[in-house]
Amino acid sequence: MNIRAGIMDIGSNSIRLVIYEVTEQGHYRVIQECKESARLSEKIDQQGYMSRQAVDKIVPIIRQFKSICDLYKVTHLRAAATAAIRNAENSSQIIEWLYQDTGVAIEVLSGEQEGAAGFLGVVNTMNAQDGIIIDIGGGSTEVTLFRSRQLIHTYSFPFGAVNMNVRFSGDGQWEAKHTQALEQYIREQLLQHEWIASNPGLPIIGLGGTIRTVGKMNQKKHRYSLPVTHHYQMRGEDVEELYHSLPSMTVLQRKKIPGLSKSRADIIIPGVIIMQTIYRTAQASEWMICGSGLRDGLFQELITPEHPIVPDPLEISLQNILAFNTPVPPEHLERVSAHARQLYAALEPAPLELDQKLLQVSSRLYKTGAALNYYQYSRHTYYWLLNTGLRGMTHREAVLTALIADYHPKARTPEQIQEFKDILHDADDMRIYRLGSLVKLAAALDRSELGSITEVTAQTKTGSVHLQLSCKTEPVLEMGELEAAAKDVQKAWDVNLSWSVHLLP
C-alpha cells in the first residue's frame, strides 16, 4: 500500500510544504507543493530574539499546511526549521510556541545538517561527481564541497539574501559602499575555511530561490528554448554582469526585469553579491542550477535513512516515472529497450556512450504519454519528457531523449529540432534520426506487447542487415508495423534491411 510523506521546510525567507506519494518498492512522486513567504529573518530584533507577535504571524501558515497534510492523509511528516529560528536567541521557545499553537513538532537543523541535506538533493538528482554546492537562503548560506559524490566539507555561514538586505541596505537602494562592505564581510568569512579557495576549477552548483531566479533571468535574456532551471548551466560572466548592473537600478526597475519575481526585487542584490563573491573566492569554472535541494534531501533521509545516496540518479528517475505514469506493461518496455540496443550494436561499429544512454531512456519512456491519453501519446510523451525534469540528464540530453521518443521524421521532428537549435549540437540532427528510427523499429517488433517475437538475431554485411525473428506465435501486428518502421531505418542509416520469420515449435 502506498504511503504519503510530507516535508515542511520552515526557512528564513519562505515556508514550504511538499507531499510525496511513496510505493512499497520505494518509488515516489510529488503530489502537492505549497509555498508562502514569511521573511523570518526580518522578524529577528536587534537583540537576536523573535517576539511572540512575530511567531503568531506564521502560525496560520503552519496550521493550514498541517490541514493540507491531513487532507492528503500524510502518515509521515517531517518539519524542519533552518537559520532564522536556529540562530534566534530564543530558538527553543519559538519551537515550543509553534508546537502549542499548531501541533506540529519541528526539528531545528544544525548548519551541518542543512548542508548535508542539500548535498543529498544534488547528488541524487544530478550526474555530478565533484563540485561546490551553495544554498543561499534568507538567513544563511551553506557551502559544501563534494568529491566522487561524497561529502567532504560543509559549513553554514550566517549571511543570506534577507538578513544581508536588512543589514547592508534596508531601504532597497545599493550604493558602491554597501556592495563593497557586504562583499568584504562575505570574503572574510569564506577565507577562514581554506578548503573553499583550495579547490579551483570546480563547478558551483546552486540551490535555493535566489539562484533559481538568476537562472530564470538568464534564460529570459537569452531567449533560452527550454524553460527548465534544473541542470541549467551559466557562465561566470553571466552572474558578474548582474553583479555590476543590478545595484544601480531602482526597486521599480528591478521589478520589470523578465524572470525576476516582484517579491525578490529587493533581496536579489545581496543574493547576487553572495553568489559572485563565493564564485571568485572558489575560482570556480561555471554555474549549474539544481532544482532539488534541502527538502529532497530531508525526504531521502526519511525514506532511506541507512542509504540516502542513490547509486544512479537517472535510473531512479526512470523507475519513479514508470511506477506511476504509464499503463504499459513493463515487460514490453524491457523488450523494446533490448531490441533497440541490439539493433544499435548491429548498425554502429563504433558505439558511443551517449547514444547508448539516450536509447536506454527513450526506449523505456517512449509510451509514457499514454498515461494522459492513448491517442497521440507520442505528443504527450514529448511534452512530458521536456518538462518533467529527467534527473541525471543535461538539458541537451533531455531534449534529445524527447525528440528520439517522439520520432516523426516526415511530420514534426524537423520543426522540433529547429526549436532547440540553441541547445543541440550540429551532429545531433543525424543522431535524432538514427536513434529515433531504431526506437520506432524496436517498438514495432513488439507491437502487440505480447512478446510474440522472442529473439532477434542480426546478421550484418556491408551495407545490409538481415534480422532473423524467432516467434512463439504468429507476429501479425508486428509484421504490419515492421515495413514502415524499416523504411526509416534504411534511410537514416543508409542500409538495406531485410528479415525472416521463424515460428518456434
GIGI-V364708 format. One record per residue. N is the residue number from 1. RES is the residue in one small letter. PHI is phi in radians with two decimals (NA if undefined). Layout:
N RES PHI
N RES PHI
//
This chain:
1 m NA
2 n -1.23
3 i -2.05
4 r -2.08
5 a -2.16
6 g -2.07
7 i -2.10
8 m -1.91
9 d -1.87
10 i -1.65
11 g -1.56
12 s -1.37
13 n -1.88
14 s -2.53
15 i -1.99
16 r -2.24
17 l -2.26
18 v -2.18
19 i -1.99
20 y -1.96
21 e -1.81
22 v -2.19
23 t -1.46
24 e -1.11
25 q -1.46
26 g 1.64
27 h -1.33
28 y -2.60
29 r -2.66
30 v -1.46
31 i -2.06
32 q -2.80
33 e -2.58
34 c -2.31
35 k -2.52
36 e -2.48
37 s -1.19
38 a -2.26
39 r 0.89
40 l -1.07
41 s -1.09
42 e -1.36
43 k -1.65
44 i -1.53
45 d -1.41
46 q -1.14
47 q -1.55
48 g 1.57
49 y -1.86
50 m -1.91
51 s -1.27
52 r -1.08
53 q -1.10
54 a -1.17
55 v -1.12
56 d -1.02
57 k -1.26
58 i -1.74
59 v -1.00
60 p -1.05
61 i -1.13
62 i -1.16
63 r -1.05
64 q -1.16
65 f -1.06
66 k -1.13
67 s -1.13
68 i -1.13
69 c -1.07
70 d -1.11
71 l -1.04
72 y -1.53
73 k 1.01
74 v -1.22
75 t -1.79
76 h -2.27
77 l -2.05
78 r -2.07
79 a -1.91
80 a -2.36
81 a -1.89
82 t -1.98
83 a -1.00
84 a -1.01
85 i -1.35
86 r -1.01
87 n -1.54
88 a -1.22
89 e -1.10
90 n -1.89
91 s -0.95
92 s -1.09
93 q -1.18
94 i -1.06
95 i -1.09
96 e -1.16
97 w -1.01
98 l -1.12
99 y -1.16
100 q -1.07
101 d -1.57
102 t -2.15
103 g 1.37
104 v -1.69
105 a -1.41
106 i -2.00
107 e -1.65
108 v -1.70
109 l -1.32
110 s -1.28
111 g -1.05
112 e -1.18
113 q -1.12
114 e -1.13
115 g -1.12
116 a -1.16
117 a -1.17
118 g -1.09
119 f -1.03
120 l -1.08
121 g -1.04
122 v -1.37
123 v -1.19
124 n -1.54
125 t -2.32
126 m -2.34
127 n -1.57
128 a -2.15
129 q -1.60
130 d -2.41
131 g 2.96
132 i -2.03
133 i -1.75
134 i -2.20
135 d -2.12
136 i -1.56
137 g -1.79
138 g -1.35
139 g -2.15
140 s -2.74
141 t -2.34
142 e -1.66
143 v -2.04
144 t -2.35
145 l -1.81
146 f -2.32
147 r -2.34
148 s 0.89
149 r 1.09
150 q -2.16
151 l -1.22
152 i -1.83
153 h -2.41
154 t -2.60
155 y -2.61
156 s -1.79
157 f -1.64
158 p -1.46
159 f -2.15
160 g -2.46
161 a -1.18
162 v -1.44
163 n -1.20
164 m -1.32
165 n -1.14
166 v -1.15
167 r -1.30
168 f -1.87
169 s -2.25
170 g 1.47
171 d -1.68
172 g 1.52
173 q -1.76
174 w -2.15
175 e -1.64
176 a -1.01
177 k -1.15
178 h -1.20
179 t -1.07
180 q -1.14
181 a -1.13
182 l -1.16
183 e -1.07
184 q -1.12
185 y -1.05
186 i -1.18
187 r -1.07
188 e -1.03
189 q -1.31
190 l -1.10
191 l -1.22
192 q -1.31
193 h -2.16
194 e -1.10
195 w -1.14
196 i -1.21
197 a -1.56
198 s -1.73
199 n -2.26
200 p -1.22
201 g 1.47
202 l -1.60
203 p -1.27
204 i -1.73
205 i -1.80
206 g -1.75
207 l -2.05
208 g 1.68
209 g -1.12
210 t -1.05
211 i -1.27
212 r -1.10
213 t -1.13
214 v -1.05
215 g -1.10
216 k -1.12
217 m -1.09
218 n -1.16
219 q -1.12
220 k -1.11
221 k -1.07
222 h -1.62
223 r 0.90
224 y -1.11
225 s -1.41
226 l -2.05
227 p -1.39
228 v -2.21
229 t -1.56
230 h -1.05
231 h 1.25
232 y -1.27
233 q -1.98
234 m -2.34
235 r -1.42
236 g -1.06
237 e -1.14
238 d -1.12
239 v -1.32
240 e -1.07
241 e -1.10
242 l -1.17
243 y -1.01
244 h -1.51
245 s -1.61
246 l -1.14
247 p -1.05
248 s -1.41
249 m -1.51
250 t -1.38
251 v -1.03
252 l -1.09
253 q -1.13
254 r -1.14
255 k -1.12
256 k -1.63
257 i -1.28
258 p -1.02
259 g 1.64
260 l -1.75
261 s -1.23
262 k -1.06
263 s -1.22
264 r -1.91
265 a -1.09
266 d -1.52
267 i -1.65
268 i -1.19
269 i -1.16
270 p -1.05
271 g -1.08
272 v -1.19
273 i -1.10
274 i -1.08
275 m -1.01
276 q -1.15
277 t -1.17
278 i -1.16
279 y -1.04
280 r -1.13
281 t -1.10
282 a -1.40
283 q 0.91
284 a -1.33
285 s -1.70
286 e -2.92
287 w -1.80
288 m -2.31
289 i -1.82
290 c -1.93
291 g -1.35
292 s -1.74
293 g 3.07
294 l -0.93
295 r -1.10
296 d -1.13
297 g -1.15
298 l -1.08
299 f -1.14
300 q -1.10
301 e -1.11
302 l -1.24
303 i -1.60
304 t -2.35
305 p -1.09
306 e -1.41
307 h -2.38
308 p -1.30
309 i -1.58
310 v -1.37
311 p -1.23
312 d -2.52
313 p -1.00
314 l -1.17
315 e -1.11
316 i -1.10
317 s -1.08
318 l -1.08
319 q -1.10
320 n -1.12
321 i -1.10
322 l -1.23
323 a -1.19
324 f -1.98
325 n -2.09
326 t -2.59
327 p -1.53
328 v -1.39
329 p -1.00
330 p -1.07
331 e -1.10
332 h -1.10
333 l -1.12
334 e -1.15
335 r -1.17
336 v -1.06
337 s -1.10
338 a -1.13
339 h -1.07
340 a -1.09
341 r -1.14
342 q -1.18
343 l -1.11
344 y -1.10
345 a -1.08
346 a -1.31
347 l -1.68
348 e -1.93
349 p -1.22
350 a -2.16
351 p -1.08
352 l -1.87
353 e -1.06
354 l -1.09
355 d -1.03
356 q -1.13
357 k -1.13
358 l -1.12
359 l -1.11
360 q -1.03
361 v -1.36
362 s -1.14
363 s -1.25
364 r -1.49
365 l -1.94
366 y -1.08
367 k -1.99
368 t -1.02
369 g -1.08
370 a -1.13
371 a -1.17
372 l -1.50
373 n -2.89
374 y -1.09
375 y -1.23
376 q 1.04
377 y -1.04
378 s -1.13
379 r -1.11
380 h -1.14
381 t -1.05
382 y -1.00
383 y -1.10
384 w -1.04
385 l -1.18
386 l -1.27
387 n -1.92
388 t -1.38
389 g 1.26
390 l -0.99
391 r -1.30
392 g 1.51
393 m -2.19
394 t -1.25
395 h -1.06
396 r -1.07
397 e -1.12
398 a -1.16
399 v -1.13
400 l -1.05
401 t -1.05
402 a -1.11
403 l -1.21
404 i -1.24
405 a -1.16
406 d -1.82
407 y -1.56
408 h -2.44
409 p -1.10
410 k -1.68
411 a -1.96
412 r -1.74
413 t -0.99
414 p -1.02
415 e -1.18
416 q -1.13
417 i -1.07
418 q -1.10
419 e -1.09
420 f -1.97
421 k -1.08
422 d -1.28
423 i -1.85
424 l -1.38
425 h -1.63
426 d -1.02
427 a -1.33
428 d -1.26
429 d -0.99
430 m -1.14
431 r -1.05
432 i -1.11
433 y -1.14
434 r -1.22
435 l -1.25
436 g -1.08
437 s -1.16
438 l -1.22
439 v -1.11
440 k -1.10
441 l -1.19
442 a -1.08
443 a -1.16
444 a -1.10
445 l -1.21
446 d -2.40
447 r -1.01
448 s -1.33
449 e 1.15
450 l -1.74
451 g 1.24
452 s -1.03
453 i -1.55
454 t -1.57
455 e -2.64
456 v -2.11
457 t -1.99
458 a -1.79
459 q -1.98
460 t -1.95
461 k -2.33
462 t -0.99
463 g 1.38
464 s -2.63
465 v -2.39
466 h -2.01
467 l -1.82
468 q -1.68
469 l -1.85
470 s -1.58
471 c -2.21
472 k -1.54
473 t -2.44
474 e -1.08
475 p -1.47
476 v -1.10
477 l -1.13
478 e -1.09
479 m -1.14
480 g -1.17
481 e -1.58
482 l -1.10
483 e -1.11
484 a -1.15
485 a -1.15
486 a -1.12
487 k -1.06
488 d -1.15
489 v -1.13
490 q -1.07
491 k -1.27
492 a -1.22
493 w -1.79
494 d 0.93
495 v -2.51
496 n -1.53
497 l -2.08
498 s -2.33
499 w -2.72
500 s -2.42
501 v -1.92
502 h -2.18
503 l -1.41
504 l -1.30
505 p -1.21
//
